Amino acid sequence: MSARRLRIGVAGLGRAFTLMLPTFVADPRVHLVAACDPRREARERFVSDFGARACESVEALCAERDVDAVYVATPHGLHAEHACLAASHGKHVLVEKPLAVTLVEATHIVEAAERAGVHVVVGHSHSFDAPVARTRALIEGGRHGRLRMITASYFTDFLYRPRRPEELDTAQGGGVVFSQGAHQVDIARLLGGGMARSVRAMTGQWDDARPTEGAYSALMTFEDGAFASLTYSGFAHFDGDELCGWTNEIGRAKDPAQYGLARHALASVANAAEEARAKSGRNYGGERYVGSVPATSHEHFGFIVASCEHADLRPLPDGVMVYGDASREKVALPSPSVPRVEVIDELYAAAADGVPPLHDARWGRATLEACVAILRSSREGREIPLELQVPAKRGG
């Protein structure tokens, strides 16, 4: 397969696909050949844009003989069903985070992939971001001593963007812990080497009109004694992009004068059905869909500092700041020519050359375990031990 493009079938043409689309279009190693989605307008646009096929179901998509890998971008509660279905048809899988909603479902994916002999890559998560990867490489290099502490925080308007009803139902994978905690936990686990030991957390559900977790704060410990403090709020007040030079999460310049737009737009929505239609209209194929503007910087997930014995390392949208014992320096990174290229690097290496991915199903299950522990810890008022953790592959 290394001599030709990886043929991808897309299950779900919603928001996640919209964010991955610039990667698929810009990377010559991939070819979009088929897709399925319940929205007719999305299927029709996909056929028109790519000269590809629209399938009636995920089952039919997975049965397509010329599909090498299935990108599972359906709602969180369907990830396990669709990833297992793709694996059963011998397809490699790129599945959006979170891997699943329950650990039982996540284990089903692990077992299905291993039984079929296919690779699973869980992403996009922001642990793929080049500045995070460079920070990890600096930690592994040992020049700055052992990693001792990770501090991460991000404040966004996540909870007030248009949502479907299940996105506000924790049991179906809604709320910030499954959607956003998966990013932050993944980053911390990668920087910390993967082997988290326990989680103690509190969550915040402070708006009865949005009945799910909108914030959390967690302390995650690692087997080697390091620890990570993780805080996230999606309540649309302070904007964490202010701490990242007004570069937004997907690497584009943000106008701080646009404060409050999410809450303002939501105030004009009359009910849940109208809100779901508003979201659908902004997605691929919708009447208000707008294609992506090219990114000028790397993606990020808010304020992050990895504290080693002799330096604090801070990933930024354009590099990594190193605050050492006697001086500080910036390790600059060139702007990305292909956004999220690291995801395709990992998927292509796995599918074409058999290289085991770092973000495989067991890795994704370990991240999900920590996210579930955040919810359990807050609910039960105690520290939750972790039992399904796996080490990060060195150099991955």
C-alpha positions as a printed NumPy array, in Angstrom:
array([[  0.   ,   0.   ,   0.   ],
       [  2.939,   2.339,   0.513],
       [  3.083,   2.982,  -3.255],
       [ -0.473,   4.335,  -3.412],
       [ -2.888,   6.475,  -1.491],
       [ -4.816,   5.272,   1.524],
       [ -8.481,   5.012,   0.525],
       [-10.711,   6.35 ,   3.281],
       [-14.417,   5.893,   3.858],
       [-16.043,   8.439,   6.168],
       [-18.746,   7.466,   8.652],
       [-20.339,  10.764,   9.661],
       [-20.034,  14.113,   7.881],
       [-20.581,  16.349,  10.898],
       [-18.396,  18.77 ,  12.843],
       [-15.499,  16.356,  13.348],
       [-15.315,  15.674,   9.61 ],
       [-15.431,  19.416,   8.934],
       [-12.341,  19.893,  11.097],
       [-10.459,  16.97 ,   9.519],
       [-11.447,  17.871,   5.959],
       [ -8.571,  20.333,   5.331],
       [ -6.171,  17.527,   6.309],
       [ -7.76 ,  15.01 ,   3.967],
       [ -7.756,  17.513,   1.095],
       [ -4.172,  18.697,   1.575],
       [ -2.428,  15.368,   2.259],
       [ -1.58 ,  13.517,  -0.984],
       [ -1.341,  10.19 ,   0.844],
       [ -5.104,   9.907,   1.335],
       [ -8.088,   9.625,  -0.986],
       [-11.701,  10.036,   0.119],
       [-13.664,   7.367,  -1.745],
       [-16.967,   6.95 ,   0.112],
       [-19.07 ,   8.315,   2.948],
       [-22.336,   7.872,   4.767],
       [-24.412,  10.313,   6.802],
       [-28.114,  10.568,   7.661],
       [-28.27 ,  14.053,   6.101],
       [-29.02 ,  13.946,   2.387],
       [-27.493,  17.389,   1.765],
       [-24.179,  16.259,   3.27 ],
       [-24.074,  13.088,   1.163],
       [-24.858,  15.034,  -2.001],
       [-22.145,  17.588,  -1.344],
       [-19.595,  14.851,  -0.629],
       [-20.375,  13.158,  -3.95 ],
       [-20.129,  16.497,  -5.752],
       [-16.911,  17.626,  -4.032],
       [-14.959,  14.382,  -4.335],
       [-16.541,  12.399,  -7.142],
       [-16.99 ,   9.686,  -4.532],
       [-19.828,   7.419,  -3.464],
       [-22.488,   7.958,  -0.826],
       [-23.468,   4.816,   1.077],
       [-26.825,   4.196,   2.709],
       [-25.389,   2.91 ,   5.989],
       [-22.18 ,   2.403,   7.946],
       [-22.547,  -1.326,   7.277],
       [-22.567,  -0.683,   3.524],
       [-19.605,   1.681,   3.828],
       [-17.543,  -0.892,   5.717],
       [-18.374,  -3.514,   3.085],
       [-16.941,  -1.416,   0.239],
       [-14.02 ,  -3.378,  -1.188],
       [-11.924,  -0.339,  -2.135],
       [-12.029,   1.215,   1.356],
       [ -8.748,   0.659,   3.233],
       [ -9.659,   2.56 ,   6.405],
       [-12.859,   3.898,   7.92 ],
       [-12.893,   7.286,   9.641],
       [-15.49 ,   6.972,  12.414],
       [-16.825,  10.471,  13.067],
       [-20.321,   9.556,  14.205],
       [-21.769,  10.622,  17.605],
       [-19.827,   9.405,  20.629],
       [-22.378,   6.788,  21.588],
       [-21.97 ,   5.068,  18.203],
       [-18.168,   4.904,  18.117],
       [-17.931,   1.388,  19.511],
       [-20.564,  -0.078,  17.2  ],
       [-19.059,   1.509,  14.109],
       [-15.397,   0.902,  14.944],
       [-16.103,  -2.77 ,  15.658],
       [-18.098,  -3.025,  12.43 ],
       [-15.213,  -1.575,  10.411],
       [-12.726,  -3.926,  12.065],
       [-14.954,  -6.931,  11.362],
       [-14.742,  -6.057,   7.662],
       [-10.939,  -5.956,   7.85 ],
       [-10.692,  -2.162,   7.685],
       [ -8.216,  -0.064,   9.624],
       [ -9.948,   2.518,  11.799],
       [ -9.425,   6.2  ,  12.531],
       [-11.945,   6.94 ,  15.284],
       [-12.643,  10.32 ,  16.809],
       [-12.071,  10.803,  20.499],
       [-13.391,   9.635,  22.873],
       [-12.8  ,   6.052,  21.797],
       [-16.161,   5.108,  23.324],
       [-18.493,   6.155,  26.136],
       [-17.918,   3.167,  28.45 ],
       [-14.884,   1.056,  29.239],
       [-16.801,  -2.076,  28.236],
       [-17.367,  -0.599,  24.776],
       [-13.731,   0.469,  24.568],
       [-12.631,  -3.068,  25.357],
       [-14.885,  -4.376,  22.598],
       [-12.97 ,  -2.149,  20.145],
       [ -9.604,  -3.346,  21.458],
       [-10.668,  -6.962,  21.064],
       [-12.289,  -6.47 ,  17.649],
       [ -9.167,  -4.813,  16.23 ],
       [ -6.817,  -7.436,  17.636],
       [ -9.068, -10.257,  16.453],
       [ -9.194,  -8.815,  12.911],
       [ -5.512,  -7.87 ,  12.805],
       [ -6.228,  -4.232,  11.944],
       [ -4.921,  -1.003,  13.44 ],
       [ -6.98 ,   1.596,  15.295],
       [ -5.855,   5.216,  15.626],
       [ -7.801,   7.377,  18.099],
       [ -7.853,  10.975,  17.016],
       [ -7.77 ,  13.764,  16.441],
       [ -6.781,  14.671,  19.974],
       [ -4.483,  17.564,  20.736],
       [ -1.752,  15.217,  21.916],
       [ -0.975,  14.919,  18.181],
       [ -0.101,  18.649,  18.014],
       [  3.504,  19.297,  16.959],
       [  4.32 ,  21.609,  19.927],
       [  3.095,  18.925,  22.342],
       [  5.144,  16.282,  20.533],
       [  8.225,  18.52 ,  20.692],
       [  7.654,  19.088,  24.414],
       [  7.499,  15.35 ,  24.893],
       [ 10.757,  14.926,  22.947],
       [ 12.439,  17.522,  25.171],
       [ 11.284,  15.637,  28.262],
       [ 12.502,  12.311,  26.855],
       [ 15.85 ,  13.87 ,  25.972],
       [ 16.608,  14.256,  29.676],
       [ 18.487,  17.547,  29.432],
       [ 16.047,  19.278,  31.781],
       [ 15.815,  16.522,  34.365],
       [ 12.83 ,  14.412,  35.259],
       [  9.273,  15.574,  34.668],
       [  7.679,  16.404,  38.012],
       [  4.432,  18.286,  37.334],
       [  2.04 ,  19.228,  34.526],
       [ -0.285,  22.224,  34.711],
       [ -3.01 ,  22.56 ,  32.08 ],
       [ -6.045,  24.822,  31.841],
       [ -8.394,  25.943,  29.098],
       [-11.487,  28.163,  29.152],
       [-13.82 ,  28.176,  26.126],
       [-17.434,  28.618,  25.017],
       [-17.855,  24.878,  24.384],
       [-21.12 ,  24.427,  26.273],
       [-22.888,  27.237,  24.407],
       [-22.146,  26.211,  20.849],
       [-25.147,  24.632,  19.067],
       [-25.653,  21.088,  20.371],
       [-27.79 ,  18.079,  19.598],
       [-29.717,  16.735,  22.641],
       [-27.328,  13.793,  23.21 ],
       [-24.396,  16.215,  23.433],
       [-25.959,  17.573,  26.63 ],
       [-26.526,  14.099,  28.096],
       [-23.529,  12.709,  29.965],
       [-24.805,   9.127,  29.661],
       [-24.568,   9.43 ,  25.878],
       [-21.089,  10.928,  25.932],
       [-22.151,  14.548,  26.271],
       [-20.528,  17.298,  28.307],
       [-16.985,  18.567,  28.524],
       [-15.387,  15.543,  30.21 ],
       [-15.87 ,  13.176,  27.267],
       [-15.425,  15.801,  24.536],
       [-12.723,  18.043,  25.982],
       [-11.254,  16.037,  28.812],
       [-10.225,  13.494,  26.202],
       [ -7.89 ,  16.147,  24.751],
       [ -6.445,  17.352,  28.024],
       [ -6.021,  13.913,  29.589],
       [ -4.405,  12.623,  26.395],
       [ -1.874,  15.467,  26.439],
       [ -1.039,  14.935,  30.109],
       [ -0.698,  11.179,  29.677],
       [  1.59 ,  11.639,  26.668],
       [  3.843,  14.134,  28.444],
       [  3.801,  12.032,  31.611],
       [  4.697,   8.793,  29.846],
       [  1.236,   7.262,  29.832],
       [  1.16 ,   5.401,  33.131],
       [ -1.321,   7.415,  35.18 ],
       [ -2.107,   5.938,  38.613],
       [ -5.163,   7.743,  39.991],
       [ -7.586,  10.644,  39.547],
       [ -9.234,  12.935,  42.115],
       [-11.644,  15.435,  40.588],
       [-14.62 ,  17.761,  40.874],
       [-16.983,  18.689,  38.055],
       [-19.253,  21.687,  37.552],
       [-22.837,  21.624,  36.255],
       [-24.048,  25.155,  36.815],
       [-26.651,  25.845,  34.117],
       [-29.952,  23.967,  34.31 ],
       [-30.571,  24.705,  30.639],
       [-27.39 ,  22.791,  29.734],
       [-27.804,  19.69 ,  31.964],
       [-24.33 ,  18.2  ,  31.756],
       [-20.819,  18.883,  33.034],
       [-19.525,  22.226,  31.812],
       [-16.312,  22.272,  33.851],
       [-13.941,  20.075,  35.808],
       [-10.744,  20.249,  37.79 ],
       [ -8.705,  17.079,  38.285],
       [ -5.483,  15.947,  39.906],
       [ -3.98 ,  12.987,  38.065],
       [ -1.001,  11.155,  39.546],
       [  1.539,   9.002,  37.707],
       [  3.357,   5.858,  38.784],
       [  6.719,   7.635,  38.861],
       [  5.477,  10.302,  41.286],
       [  4.752,  13.059,  38.752],
       [  1.306,  14.663,  38.834],
       [ -0.915,  16.749,  36.575],
       [ -3.403,  19.479,  37.459],
       [ -6.092,  19.695,  34.764],
       [ -8.796,  22.381,  34.614],
       [-11.349,  23.054,  31.901],
       [-14.381,  25.319,  31.672],
       [-16.751,  25.616,  28.738],
       [-19.024,  28.236,  30.31 ],
       [-18.16 ,  30.982,  27.795],
       [-16.737,  33.653,  30.069],
       [-12.921,  33.959,  30.177],
       [-11.367,  32.932,  26.855],
       [ -8.247,  30.781,  27.236],
       [ -7.044,  31.776,  23.771],
       [ -6.012,  35.084,  25.339],
       [ -3.092,  33.163,  26.893],
       [ -2.1  ,  31.784,  23.482],
       [ -1.634,  35.057,  21.616],
       [ -5.259,  35.096,  20.43 ],
       [ -4.658,  32.022,  18.297],
       [ -7.679,  29.765,  18.469],
       [ -7.714,  26.031,  19.106],
       [ -7.39 ,  25.144,  15.426],
       [ -4.481,  27.469,  14.729],
       [ -6.186,  30.548,  13.338],
       [ -6.138,  34.163,  14.476],
       [ -9.034,  35.155,  16.728],
       [-10.577,  38.601,  17.119],
       [-11.022,  39.304,  20.863],
       [-13.775,  41.784,  19.974],
       [-15.999,  38.818,  19.113],
       [-16.53 ,  38.12 ,  22.817],
       [-19.848,  36.525,  23.757],
       [-20.981,  35.417,  20.296],
       [-21.832,  31.85 ,  21.322],
       [-24.128,  32.862,  24.179],
       [-25.691,  35.608,  22.065],
       [-26.46 ,  33.227,  19.183],
       [-27.861,  30.577,  21.517],
       [-30.213,  33.106,  23.127],
       [-32.106,  33.376,  19.832],
       [-32.781,  29.605,  19.662],
       [-36.278,  28.666,  20.829],
       [-35.931,  24.951,  21.633],
       [-33.765,  21.824,  21.352],
       [-35.015,  20.953,  17.864],
       [-34.179,  24.424,  16.584],
       [-30.743,  24.226,  18.206],
       [-30.054,  20.882,  16.511],
       [-31.081,  22.402,  13.171],
       [-28.741,  25.326,  13.805],
       [-25.862,  22.913,  14.341],
       [-26.761,  20.893,  11.259],
       [-26.872,  24.047,   9.173],
       [-23.272,  24.884,  10.103],
       [-21.975,  21.396,   9.356],
       [-20.709,  20.069,   6.041],
       [-23.429,  20.38 ,   3.406],
       [-25.596,  22.661,   5.532],
       [-26.989,  25.949,   4.313],
       [-24.603,  27.928,   6.565],
       [-21.534,  25.739,   6.086],
       [-18.366,  27.729,   5.423],
       [-15.145,  26.016,   4.372],
       [-12.079,  26.243,   6.548],
       [ -9.668,  29.163,   6.49 ],
       [ -6.029,  27.958,   6.272],
       [ -4.315,  27.722,   9.642],
       [ -1.329,  29.973,  10.247],
       [ -0.154,  28.265,  13.436],
       [ -0.235,  24.862,  15.056],
       [ -3.32 ,  23.807,  16.956],
       [ -3.293,  24.016,  20.747],
       [ -5.377,  23.194,  23.803],
       [ -4.872,  26.166,  26.066],
       [ -2.262,  26.887,  28.709],
       [  0.127,  23.992,  29.39 ],
       [  3.363,  23.886,  31.397],
       [  5.432,  20.731,  31.901],
       [  7.653,  21.292,  34.928],
       [ 10.903,  19.345,  34.932],
       [ 13.625,  19.479,  37.564],
       [ 15.615,  22.124,  35.658],
       [ 13.102,  23.798,  33.341],
       [  9.465,  24.58 ,  32.695],
       [  8.396,  23.684,  29.145],
       [  5.433,  25.485,  27.619],
       [  4.038,  24.406,  24.222],
       [  2.763,  27.345,  22.155],
       [  1.046,  27.595,  18.757],
       [  4.428,  28.291,  17.108],
       [  6.908,  26.318,  19.21 ],
       [  7.946,  25.52 ,  22.767],
       [  9.202,  27.986,  25.376],
       [ 11.91 ,  26.561,  27.635],
       [ 12.348,  28.371,  30.963],
       [ 15.619,  26.977,  32.323],
       [ 17.669,  27.484,  35.462],
       [ 19.664,  30.388,  34.042],
       [ 17.932,  31.472,  30.83 ],
       [ 14.937,  30.99 ,  28.616],
       [ 14.772,  30.114,  24.956],
       [ 12.17 ,  29.388,  22.317],
       [ 12.279,  26.223,  20.246],
       [ 10.501,  27.48 ,  17.125],
       [  8.428,  25.279,  14.843],
       [  7.56 ,  26.143,  11.242],
       [  3.914,  26.717,  10.382],
       [  2.118,  23.535,   9.316],
       [  1.752,  23.019,   5.569],
       [ -0.887,  20.349,   6.18 ],
       [ -3.058,  20.788,   9.297],
       [ -3.139,  17.754,  11.598],
       [ -0.62 ,  15.992,   9.376],
       [  0.536,  14.039,  12.417],
       [ -2.766,  12.121,  12.403],
       [ -2.199,  10.96 ,   8.827],
       [  1.445,  10.187,   9.599],
       [  0.336,   7.73 ,  12.272],
       [ -2.596,   6.269,  10.334],
       [ -0.627,   5.823,   7.115],
       [  2.371,   4.263,   8.844],
       [  0.044,   1.769,  10.552],
       [ -2.069,   0.893,   7.517],
       [  0.65 ,   0.958,   4.862],
       [  3.724,  -0.226,   6.737],
       [  2.374,  -2.029,   9.798],
       [  3.901,   0.394,  12.304],
       [  1.968,   0.119,  15.592],
       [  0.387,   3.525,  16.296],
       [  0.98 ,   5.403,  19.521],
       [ -2.685,   6.423,  19.773],
       [ -4.012,   2.887,  19.383],
       [ -7.176,   1.396,  20.903],
       [ -5.474,   0.478,  24.181],
       [ -4.111,   4.031,  24.461],
       [ -7.556,   5.467,  23.746],
       [ -9.104,   3.165,  26.337],
       [ -6.58 ,   4.345,  28.932],
       [ -7.475,   7.98 ,  28.232],
       [-11.174,   7.124,  28.451],
       [-10.524,   5.397,  31.782],
       [ -9.133,   8.647,  33.204],
       [-12.101,  10.641,  31.831],
       [-14.576,   8.194,  33.371],
       [-12.585,   8.483,  36.615],
       [-13.088,  12.273,  36.602],
       [-16.849,  11.737,  36.548],
       [-16.732,   8.945,  39.148],
       [-14.455,  10.875,  41.483],
       [-16.72 ,  13.903,  41.453],
       [-19.814,  11.775,  41.965],
       [-18.359,   9.534,  44.686],
       [-16.121,  12.093,  46.406],
       [-12.989,   9.969,  46.381],
       [ -9.776,   9.211,  44.537],
       [-10.231,   6.686,  41.726],
       [ -7.404,   4.225,  40.979],
       [ -6.617,   3.489,  37.327],
       [ -6.025,  -0.063,  36.117],
       [ -5.989,   0.008,  32.291],
       [ -3.103,   2.391,  31.642],
       [ -0.448,   1.753,  28.992],
       [  2.95 ,   3.423,  28.491],
       [  3.512,   5.891,  25.676],
       [  5.599,   4.402,  22.899],
       [  8.932,   6.218,  22.963],
       [  9.566,   8.394,  19.961],
       [  5.995,   7.923,  18.776]])
